[in-house]
Amino acid sequence: MKKFQLSLLMIVAAALVLTSFHVSAAFPLRVVVNGERVNFPDAQPYIDENDRTMVPVRFVSEALGADVKWEDKTKKVTITKGSIKAILQIGKKSIDVNGKAQNMDTVAIKKEGRTFVPARFVSQALGADVEWDEAVTTVYITTGGKDEEKPGATRDVAGFKVPEDIDLLVVDSTYNGEVIVEFEVNLLRANVEKQIEDLAKILSQKCDQDTVDAVVDHIKKKQERFYELEEKFIHDKKSKQDVWIMQSYLEDITVVYFTSIKA
């Protein structure tokens, strides 16, 4: 059954890769809050005509620990976190933060039944830092500020201890009711060798050395952005879990670790 599931996932992923290859070279836009990828169940974030990342307000705000209220009559959304209250109105180029209006260069809108707001303005209004990584089309939102980050700090991703200060992208997701961990090495990001080294160190927390070596040896075959890297499946004897190196047509190399954790 598991082999069938892996085959099905492989087919779906291959179709997605081919589609993205022919239509656009961009990755799906992702939002990561404090190291955790935000999952959007329906309407997805996008970049508007003003080059602003627009996100469904409820999911990002709740990931930041804020409460969200929608007033249908006034078309206003109120975001509250502690002593901070931010108010946006559909179609207006301003955000009210604790009674003080701040100008924006784009507007909040209603789309696909969701209220979309500019990620940067809302996140900063709530005291968070925002970074955009164009290479992997990812918005990173962090609370507390970078100056408070302790050297050697780590976060937990489905049982893996992941250092905060690495360029390797590590997020958890779900497939068929179970948690999977996605590691992404990107050839357009800084220090590819360091990304691979960090991948090896993190995988070694659960996998045996043969598995780690096999993963590293395979992904190192891709030295150029448009080199087609064949997919590869590896069964790790130590954790008794599967590792899947996805086929890569572009600059991203994705390694999927299947856990036995129920979503």
Number of C-alpha atoms within 10 A of each C-alpha: 6 8 9 9 12 15 12 12 14 16 12 11 14 16 12 11 19 13 12 16 14 8 9 10 13 13 17 14 15 20 23 19 20 18 21 19 19 18 16 15 7 10 14 17 20 17 12 12 8 9 11 17 24 21 26 25 22 21 16 23 21 15 17 19 14 18 15 18 13 16 10 8 6 9 15 18 22 18 23 20 17 9 7 14 18 21 22 23 21 17 13 15 15 20 21 16 19 13 11 10 14 12 12 14 12 20 21 25 18 13 11 10 9 15 21 24 27 24 23 22 21 22 20 14 21 23 15 20 18 19 12 14 11 13 15 21 15 19 20 21 24 20 17 11 12 10 6 8 12 10 9 9 11 15 14 14 17 16 12 16 15 24 18 17 12 12 18 23 17 23 20 19 18 16 13 10 11 13 18 23 20 21 23 22 26 22 20 13 16 12 14 17 12 14 21 21 13 18 23 18 15 18 20 16 14 18 22 15 16 13 21 21 12 13 22 14 11 14 21 13 12 20 12 11 16 12 13 14 21 14 17 15 15 16 15 18 13 12 13 14 15 19 24 19 22 21 19 21 19 21 23 22 21 20 23 20 23 20 19 14 12 11 11
